[in-house]
Amino acid sequence: MSVQSHIAELERRHAALERELDEANQHPSVDGTTLRELKRQKLALKDEIVKLSSEAKVLH
């Protein structure tokens, strides 16, 4: 898998987590722990995207 395709996959997963987080925020029955975990996962993906994007720029 190329770096660009890996970044694209991470971006798709990040967008999916964004949608899941938006849906969870609309339901009062979702607890804070679930919301924190979704946010943590989303942030981890974002960090990985930024890291890989930076590395890809250095290679070009």
HTML snippet that shows the backbone in 3Dmol.js (N, CA, C, O; Angstrom):
<script src="https://3Dmol.org/build/3Dmol-min.js"></script>
<div id="view" style="width:600px;height:400px;position:relative"></div>
<script>
const pdb = `
ATOM      1  N   MET A   1       0.858  -1.170   0.000  1.00  0.00           N
ATOM      2  CA  MET A   1       0.000   0.000   0.000  1.00  0.00           C
ATOM      3  C   MET A   1       0.906   1.235   0.000  1.00  0.00           C
ATOM      4  O   MET A   1       1.819   1.347   0.819  1.00  0.00           O
ATOM      5  N   SER A   2       0.645   2.147  -0.916  1.00  0.00           N
ATOM      6  CA  SER A   2       1.437   3.364  -0.977  1.00  0.00           C
ATOM      7  C   SER A   2       1.088   4.274   0.201  1.00  0.00           C
ATOM      8  O   SER A   2       0.050   4.117   0.843  1.00  0.00           O
ATOM      9  N   VAL A   3       1.963   5.210   0.463  1.00  0.00           N
ATOM     10  CA  VAL A   3       1.732   6.144   1.564  1.00  0.00           C
ATOM     11  C   VAL A   3       0.456   6.940   1.313  1.00  0.00           C
ATOM     12  O   VAL A   3      -0.338   7.152   2.229  1.00  0.00           O
ATOM     13  N   GLN A   4       0.261   7.380   0.071  1.00  0.00           N
ATOM     14  CA  GLN A   4      -0.930   8.175  -0.253  1.00  0.00           C
ATOM     15  C   GLN A   4      -2.215   7.370  -0.053  1.00  0.00           C
ATOM     16  O   GLN A   4      -3.203   7.894   0.462  1.00  0.00           O
ATOM     17  N   SER A   5      -2.204   6.121  -0.451  1.00  0.00           N
ATOM     18  CA  SER A   5      -3.412   5.312  -0.272  1.00  0.00           C
ATOM     19  C   SER A   5      -3.642   5.008   1.208  1.00  0.00           C
ATOM     20  O   SER A   5      -4.784   4.913   1.659  1.00  0.00           O
ATOM     21  N   HIS A   6      -2.555   4.859   1.956  1.00  0.00           N
ATOM     22  CA  HIS A   6      -2.685   4.637   3.402  1.00  0.00           C
ATOM     23  C   HIS A   6      -3.277   5.885   4.069  1.00  0.00           C
ATOM     24  O   HIS A   6      -4.155   5.778   4.925  1.00  0.00           O
ATOM     25  N   ILE A   7      -2.793   7.062   3.674  1.00  0.00           N
ATOM     26  CA  ILE A   7      -3.335   8.316   4.202  1.00  0.00           C
ATOM     27  C   ILE A   7      -4.818   8.439   3.850  1.00  0.00           C
ATOM     28  O   ILE A   7      -5.627   8.838   4.687  1.00  0.00           O
ATOM     29  N   ALA A   8      -5.168   8.098   2.618  1.00  0.00           N
ATOM     30  CA  ALA A   8      -6.573   8.175   2.190  1.00  0.00           C
ATOM     31  C   ALA A   8      -7.444   7.247   3.036  1.00  0.00           C
ATOM     32  O   ALA A   8      -8.555   7.617   3.413  1.00  0.00           O
ATOM     33  N   GLU A   9      -6.953   6.053   3.334  1.00  0.00           N
ATOM     34  CA  GLU A   9      -7.713   5.120   4.167  1.00  0.00           C
ATOM     35  C   GLU A   9      -7.877   5.677   5.586  1.00  0.00           C
ATOM     36  O   GLU A   9      -8.958   5.585   6.168  1.00  0.00           O
ATOM     37  N   LEU A  10      -6.819   6.247   6.133  1.00  0.00           N
ATOM     38  CA  LEU A  10      -6.904   6.852   7.463  1.00  0.00           C
ATOM     39  C   LEU A  10      -7.902   8.009   7.463  1.00  0.00           C
ATOM     40  O   LEU A  10      -8.645   8.186   8.428  1.00  0.00           O
ATOM     41  N   GLU A  11      -7.924   8.791   6.396  1.00  0.00           N
ATOM     42  CA  GLU A  11      -8.879   9.901   6.290  1.00  0.00           C
ATOM     43  C   GLU A  11     -10.312   9.397   6.224  1.00  0.00           C
ATOM     44  O   GLU A  11     -11.214  10.016   6.787  1.00  0.00           O
ATOM     45  N   ARG A  12     -10.530   8.270   5.538  1.00  0.00           N
ATOM     46  CA  ARG A  12     -11.874   7.678   5.495  1.00  0.00           C
ATOM     47  C   ARG A  12     -12.298   7.216   6.894  1.00  0.00           C
ATOM     48  O   ARG A  12     -13.433   7.435   7.316  1.00  0.00           O
ATOM     49  N   ARG A  13     -11.367   6.578   7.597  1.00  0.00           N
ATOM     50  CA  ARG A  13     -11.680   6.127   8.954  1.00  0.00           C
ATOM     51  C   ARG A  13     -11.925   7.313   9.882  1.00  0.00           C
ATOM     52  O   ARG A  13     -12.802   7.256  10.743  1.00  0.00           O
ATOM     53  N   HIS A  14     -11.161   8.378   9.715  1.00  0.00           N
ATOM     54  CA  HIS A  14     -11.334   9.597  10.514  1.00  0.00           C
ATOM     55  C   HIS A  14     -12.721  10.187  10.268  1.00  0.00           C
ATOM     56  O   HIS A  14     -13.403  10.580  11.215  1.00  0.00           O
ATOM     57  N   ALA A  15     -13.143  10.252   9.006  1.00  0.00           N
ATOM     58  CA  ALA A  15     -14.463  10.787   8.662  1.00  0.00           C
ATOM     59  C   ALA A  15     -15.570   9.903   9.247  1.00  0.00           C
ATOM     60  O   ALA A  15     -16.588  10.410   9.717  1.00  0.00           O
ATOM     61  N   ALA A  16     -15.369   8.598   9.217  1.00  0.00           N
ATOM     62  CA  ALA A  16     -16.369   7.682   9.785  1.00  0.00           C
ATOM     63  C   ALA A  16     -16.493   7.895  11.294  1.00  0.00           C
ATOM     64  O   ALA A  16     -17.597   7.873  11.838  1.00  0.00           O
ATOM     65  N   LEU A  17     -15.365   8.099  11.964  1.00  0.00           N
ATOM     66  CA  LEU A  17     -15.411   8.370  13.395  1.00  0.00           C
ATOM     67  C   LEU A  17     -16.080   9.708  13.670  1.00  0.00           C
ATOM     68  O   LEU A  17     -16.796   9.851  14.661  1.00  0.00           O
ATOM     69  N   GLU A  18     -15.857  10.674  12.814  1.00  0.00           N
ATOM     70  CA  GLU A  18     -16.509  11.983  12.951  1.00  0.00           C
ATOM     71  C   GLU A  18     -18.029  11.817  12.900  1.00  0.00           C
ATOM     72  O   GLU A  18     -18.752  12.386  13.718  1.00  0.00           O
ATOM     73  N   ARG A  19     -18.501  11.036  11.935  1.00  0.00           N
ATOM     74  CA  ARG A  19     -19.948  10.794  11.824  1.00  0.00           C
ATOM     75  C   ARG A  19     -20.467  10.048  13.055  1.00  0.00           C
ATOM     76  O   ARG A  19     -21.523  10.381  13.593  1.00  0.00           O
ATOM     77  N   GLU A  20     -19.714   9.038  13.495  1.00  0.00           N
ATOM     78  CA  GLU A  20     -20.129   8.266  14.672  1.00  0.00           C
ATOM     79  C   GLU A  20     -20.178   9.162  15.912  1.00  0.00           C
ATOM     80  O   GLU A  20     -21.092   9.046  16.729  1.00  0.00           O
ATOM     81  N   LEU A  21     -19.213  10.038  16.047  1.00  0.00           N
ATOM     82  CA  LEU A  21     -19.183  10.966  17.171  1.00  0.00           C
ATOM     83  C   LEU A  21     -20.353  11.939  17.118  1.00  0.00           C
ATOM     84  O   LEU A  21     -20.975  12.224  18.142  1.00  0.00           O
ATOM     85  N   ASP A  22     -20.651  12.449  15.927  1.00  0.00           N
ATOM     86  CA  ASP A  22     -21.802  13.338  15.763  1.00  0.00           C
ATOM     87  C   ASP A  22     -23.097  12.640  16.170  1.00  0.00           C
ATOM     88  O   ASP A  22     -23.935  13.225  16.857  1.00  0.00           O
ATOM     89  N   GLU A  23     -23.255  11.397  15.745  1.00  0.00           N
ATOM     90  CA  GLU A  23     -24.455  10.633  16.097  1.00  0.00           C
ATOM     91  C   GLU A  23     -24.513  10.381  17.601  1.00  0.00           C
ATOM     92  O   GLU A  23     -25.574  10.498  18.214  1.00  0.00           O
ATOM     93  N   ALA A  24     -23.378  10.036  18.189  1.00  0.00           N
ATOM     94  CA  ALA A  24     -23.339   9.757  19.624  1.00  0.00           C
ATOM     95  C   ALA A  24     -23.686  11.002  20.432  1.00  0.00           C
ATOM     96  O   ALA A  24     -24.352  10.910  21.464  1.00  0.00           O
ATOM     97  N   ASN A  25     -23.236  12.166  19.965  1.00  0.00           N
ATOM     98  CA  ASN A  25     -23.538  13.413  20.666  1.00  0.00           C
ATOM     99  C   ASN A  25     -25.022  13.749  20.647  1.00  0.00           C
ATOM    100  O   ASN A  25     -25.498  14.496  21.502  1.00  0.00           O
ATOM    101  N   GLN A  26     -25.748  13.212  19.693  1.00  0.00           N
ATOM    102  CA  GLN A  26     -27.176  13.498  19.573  1.00  0.00           C
ATOM    103  C   GLN A  26     -28.027  12.604  20.475  1.00  0.00           C
ATOM    104  O   GLN A  26     -29.223  12.842  20.640  1.00  0.00           O
ATOM    105  N   HIS A  27     -27.412  11.584  21.051  1.00  0.00           N
ATOM    106  CA  HIS A  27     -28.156  10.655  21.902  1.00  0.00           C
ATOM    107  C   HIS A  27     -27.746  10.850  23.352  1.00  0.00           C
ATOM    108  O   HIS A  27     -26.596  10.601  23.712  1.00  0.00           O
ATOM    109  N   PRO A  28     -28.672  11.289  24.178  1.00  0.00           N
ATOM    110  CA  PRO A  28     -28.337  11.534  25.590  1.00  0.00           C
ATOM    111  C   PRO A  28     -27.955  10.265  26.358  1.00  0.00           C
ATOM    112  O   PRO A  28     -27.377  10.350  27.442  1.00  0.00           O
ATOM    113  N   SER A  29     -28.267   9.116  25.816  1.00  0.00           N
ATOM    114  CA  SER A  29     -27.963   7.874  26.525  1.00  0.00           C
ATOM    115  C   SER A  29     -26.493   7.466  26.396  1.00  0.00           C
ATOM    116  O   SER A  29     -26.039   6.570  27.107  1.00  0.00           O
ATOM    117  N   VAL A  30     -25.749   8.111  25.502  1.00  0.00           N
ATOM    118  CA  VAL A  30     -24.336   7.775  25.315  1.00  0.00           C
ATOM    119  C   VAL A  30     -23.544   8.391  26.464  1.00  0.00           C
ATOM    120  O   VAL A  30     -23.676   9.579  26.757  1.00  0.00           O
ATOM    121  N   ASP A  31     -22.721   7.568  27.111  1.00  0.00           N
ATOM    122  CA  ASP A  31     -21.978   8.070  28.267  1.00  0.00           C
ATOM    123  C   ASP A  31     -20.687   8.787  27.861  1.00  0.00           C
ATOM    124  O   ASP A  31     -20.225   8.682  26.725  1.00  0.00           O
ATOM    125  N   GLY A  32     -20.133   9.500  28.803  1.00  0.00           N
ATOM    126  CA  GLY A  32     -18.926  10.282  28.567  1.00  0.00           C
ATOM    127  C   GLY A  32     -17.727   9.429  28.195  1.00  0.00           C
ATOM    128  O   GLY A  32     -16.866   9.862  27.429  1.00  0.00           O
ATOM    129  N   THR A  33     -17.667   8.226  28.731  1.00  0.00           N
ATOM    130  CA  THR A  33     -16.553   7.330  28.426  1.00  0.00           C
ATOM    131  C   THR A  33     -16.535   6.971  26.941  1.00  0.00           C
ATOM    132  O   THR A  33     -15.476   6.961  26.312  1.00  0.00           O
ATOM    133  N   THR A  34     -17.678   6.684  26.400  1.00  0.00           N
ATOM    134  CA  THR A  34     -17.785   6.355  24.975  1.00  0.00           C
ATOM    135  C   THR A  34     -17.368   7.547  24.124  1.00  0.00           C
ATOM    136  O   THR A  34     -16.629   7.393  23.151  1.00  0.00           O
ATOM    137  N   LEU A  35     -17.839   8.730  24.490  1.00  0.00           N
ATOM    138  CA  LEU A  35     -17.475   9.931  23.732  1.00  0.00           C
ATOM    139  C   LEU A  35     -15.978  10.193  23.797  1.00  0.00           C
ATOM    140  O   LEU A  35     -15.365  10.531  22.785  1.00  0.00           O
ATOM    141  N   ARG A  36     -15.388  10.042  24.964  1.00  0.00           N
ATOM    142  CA  ARG A  36     -13.938  10.254  25.107  1.00  0.00           C
ATOM    143  C   ARG A  36     -13.161   9.259  24.262  1.00  0.00           C
ATOM    144  O   ARG A  36     -12.166   9.620  23.633  1.00  0.00           O
ATOM    145  N   GLU A  37     -13.606   8.014  24.243  1.00  0.00           N
ATOM    146  CA  GLU A  37     -12.901   6.990  23.457  1.00  0.00           C
ATOM    147  C   GLU A  37     -12.985   7.304  21.969  1.00  0.00           C
ATOM    148  O   GLU A  37     -11.991   7.172  21.256  1.00  0.00           O
ATOM    149  N   LEU A  38     -14.153   7.717  21.490  1.00  0.00           N
ATOM    150  CA  LEU A  38     -14.289   8.083  20.077  1.00  0.00           C
ATOM    151  C   LEU A  38     -13.392   9.270  19.733  1.00  0.00           C
ATOM    152  O   LEU A  38     -12.750   9.290  18.683  1.00  0.00           O
ATOM    153  N   LYS A  39     -13.354  10.246  20.618  1.00  0.00           N
ATOM    154  CA  LYS A  39     -12.502  11.412  20.390  1.00  0.00           C
ATOM    155  C   LYS A  39     -11.028  11.021  20.400  1.00  0.00           C
ATOM    156  O   LYS A  39     -10.240  11.531  19.603  1.00  0.00           O
ATOM    157  N   ARG A  40     -10.656  10.111  21.308  1.00  0.00           N
ATOM    158  CA  ARG A  40      -9.269   9.646  21.381  1.00  0.00           C
ATOM    159  C   ARG A  40      -8.866   8.932  20.097  1.00  0.00           C
ATOM    160  O   ARG A  40      -7.779   9.159  19.567  1.00  0.00           O
ATOM    161  N   GLN A  41      -9.749   8.068  19.600  1.00  0.00           N
ATOM    162  CA  GLN A  41      -9.475   7.346  18.360  1.00  0.00           C
ATOM    163  C   GLN A  41      -9.350   8.313  17.187  1.00  0.00           C
ATOM    164  O   GLN A  41      -8.467   8.172  16.341  1.00  0.00           O
ATOM    165  N   LYS A  42     -10.235   9.283  17.151  1.00  0.00           N
ATOM    166  CA  LYS A  42     -10.226  10.272  16.073  1.00  0.00           C
ATOM    167  C   LYS A  42      -8.930  11.074  16.106  1.00  0.00           C
ATOM    168  O   LYS A  42      -8.315  11.302  15.065  1.00  0.00           O
ATOM    169  N   LEU A  43      -8.514  11.499  17.286  1.00  0.00           N
ATOM    170  CA  LEU A  43      -7.280  12.258  17.428  1.00  0.00           C
ATOM    171  C   LEU A  43      -6.066  11.418  17.039  1.00  0.00           C
ATOM    172  O   LEU A  43      -5.146  11.922  16.395  1.00  0.00           O
ATOM    173  N   ALA A  44      -6.056  10.154  17.421  1.00  0.00           N
ATOM    174  CA  ALA A  44      -4.944   9.272  17.065  1.00  0.00           C
ATOM    175  C   ALA A  44      -4.839   9.129  15.545  1.00  0.00           C
ATOM    176  O   ALA A  44      -3.740   9.139  14.991  1.00  0.00           O
ATOM    177  N   LEU A  45      -5.975   8.998  14.881  1.00  0.00           N
ATOM    178  CA  LEU A  45      -5.965   8.916  13.421  1.00  0.00           C
ATOM    179  C   LEU A  45      -5.451  10.211  12.816  1.00  0.00           C
ATOM    180  O   LEU A  45      -4.653  10.187  11.879  1.00  0.00           O
ATOM    181  N   LYS A  46      -5.901  11.334  13.340  1.00  0.00           N
ATOM    182  CA  LYS A  46      -5.459  12.633  12.835  1.00  0.00           C
ATOM    183  C   LYS A  46      -3.951  12.787  13.006  1.00  0.00           C
ATOM    184  O   LYS A  46      -3.268  13.261  12.098  1.00  0.00           O
ATOM    185  N   ASP A  47      -3.434  12.392  14.158  1.00  0.00           N
ATOM    186  CA  ASP A  47      -1.993  12.458  14.399  1.00  0.00           C
ATOM    187  C   ASP A  47      -1.225  11.605  13.391  1.00  0.00           C
ATOM    188  O   ASP A  47      -0.193  12.029  12.872  1.00  0.00           O
ATOM    189  N   GLU A  48      -1.724  10.422  13.121  1.00  0.00           N
ATOM    190  CA  GLU A  48      -1.079   9.527  12.153  1.00  0.00           C
ATOM    191  C   GLU A  48      -1.128  10.121  10.747  1.00  0.00           C
ATOM    192  O   GLU A  48      -0.152  10.031  10.002  1.00  0.00           O
ATOM    193  N   ILE A  49      -2.254  10.725  10.381  1.00  0.00           N
ATOM    194  CA  ILE A  49      -2.389  11.362   9.066  1.00  0.00           C
ATOM    195  C   ILE A  49      -1.360  12.483   8.923  1.00  0.00           C
ATOM    196  O   ILE A  49      -0.678  12.580   7.902  1.00  0.00           O
ATOM    197  N   VAL A  50      -1.253  13.323   9.941  1.00  0.00           N
ATOM    198  CA  VAL A  50      -0.298  14.446   9.902  1.00  0.00           C
ATOM    199  C   VAL A  50       1.132  13.919   9.809  1.00  0.00           C
ATOM    200  O   VAL A  50       1.935  14.430   9.028  1.00  0.00           O
ATOM    201  N   LYS A  51       1.448  12.908  10.595  1.00  0.00           N
ATOM    202  CA  LYS A  51       2.794  12.324  10.587  1.00  0.00           C
ATOM    203  C   LYS A  51       3.133  11.765   9.205  1.00  0.00           C
ATOM    204  O   LYS A  51       4.195  12.059   8.657  1.00  0.00           O
ATOM    205  N   LEU A  52       2.241  10.970   8.653  1.00  0.00           N
ATOM    206  CA  LEU A  52       2.506  10.370   7.342  1.00  0.00           C
ATOM    207  C   LEU A  52       2.568  11.424   6.242  1.00  0.00           C
ATOM    208  O   LEU A  52       3.381  11.317   5.324  1.00  0.00           O
ATOM    209  N   SER A  53       1.713  12.438   6.331  1.00  0.00           N
ATOM    210  CA  SER A  53       1.721  13.502   5.333  1.00  0.00           C
ATOM    211  C   SER A  53       3.046  14.256   5.386  1.00  0.00           C
ATOM    212  O   SER A  53       3.609  14.588   4.343  1.00  0.00           O
ATOM    213  N   SER A  54       3.543  14.525   6.575  1.00  0.00           N
ATOM    214  CA  SER A  54       4.824  15.204   6.729  1.00  0.00           C
ATOM    215  C   SER A  54       5.965  14.368   6.167  1.00  0.00           C
ATOM    216  O   SER A  54       6.849  14.887   5.485  1.00  0.00           O
ATOM    217  N   GLU A  55       5.938  13.086   6.453  1.00  0.00           N
ATOM    218  CA  GLU A  55       6.971  12.175   5.957  1.00  0.00           C
ATOM    219  C   GLU A  55       6.917  12.093   4.426  1.00  0.00           C
ATOM    220  O   GLU A  55       7.953  12.038   3.763  1.00  0.00           O
ATOM    221  N   ALA A  56       5.716  12.085   3.882  1.00  0.00           N
ATOM    222  CA  ALA A  56       5.568  11.998   2.423  1.00  0.00           C
ATOM    223  C   ALA A  56       6.121  13.251   1.759  1.00  0.00           C
ATOM    224  O   ALA A  56       6.712  13.168   0.682  1.00  0.00           O
ATOM    225  N   LYS A  57       5.937  14.410   2.382  1.00  0.00           N
ATOM    226  CA  LYS A  57       6.452  15.662   1.822  1.00  0.00           C
ATOM    227  C   LYS A  57       7.977  15.658   1.821  1.00  0.00           C
ATOM    228  O   LYS A  57       8.601  16.163   0.889  1.00  0.00           O
ATOM    229  N   VAL A  58       8.577  15.087   2.867  1.00  0.00           N
ATOM    230  CA  VAL A  58      10.032  15.028   2.960  1.00  0.00           C
ATOM    231  C   VAL A  58      10.598  14.135   1.846  1.00  0.00           C
ATOM    232  O   VAL A  58      11.669  14.410   1.306  1.00  0.00           O
ATOM    233  N   LEU A  59       9.880  13.083   1.518  1.00  0.00           N
ATOM    234  CA  LEU A  59      10.354  12.155   0.485  1.00  0.00           C
ATOM    235  C   LEU A  59      10.281  12.750  -0.917  1.00  0.00           C
ATOM    236  O   LEU A  59      10.994  12.303  -1.816  1.00  0.00           O
ATOM    237  N   HIS A  60       9.428  13.752  -1.112  1.00  0.00           N
ATOM    238  CA  HIS A  60       9.295  14.339  -2.446  1.00  0.00           C
ATOM    239  C   HIS A  60      10.171  15.499  -2.603  1.00  0.00           C
ATOM    240  O   HIS A  60      10.189  16.119  -3.666  1.00  0.00           O
TER     241      HIS A  60
END
`;
const viewer = $3Dmol.createViewer("view");
viewer.addModel(pdb, "pdb");
viewer.setStyle({}, {cartoon: {color: "spectrum"}});
viewer.zoomTo();
viewer.render();
</script>
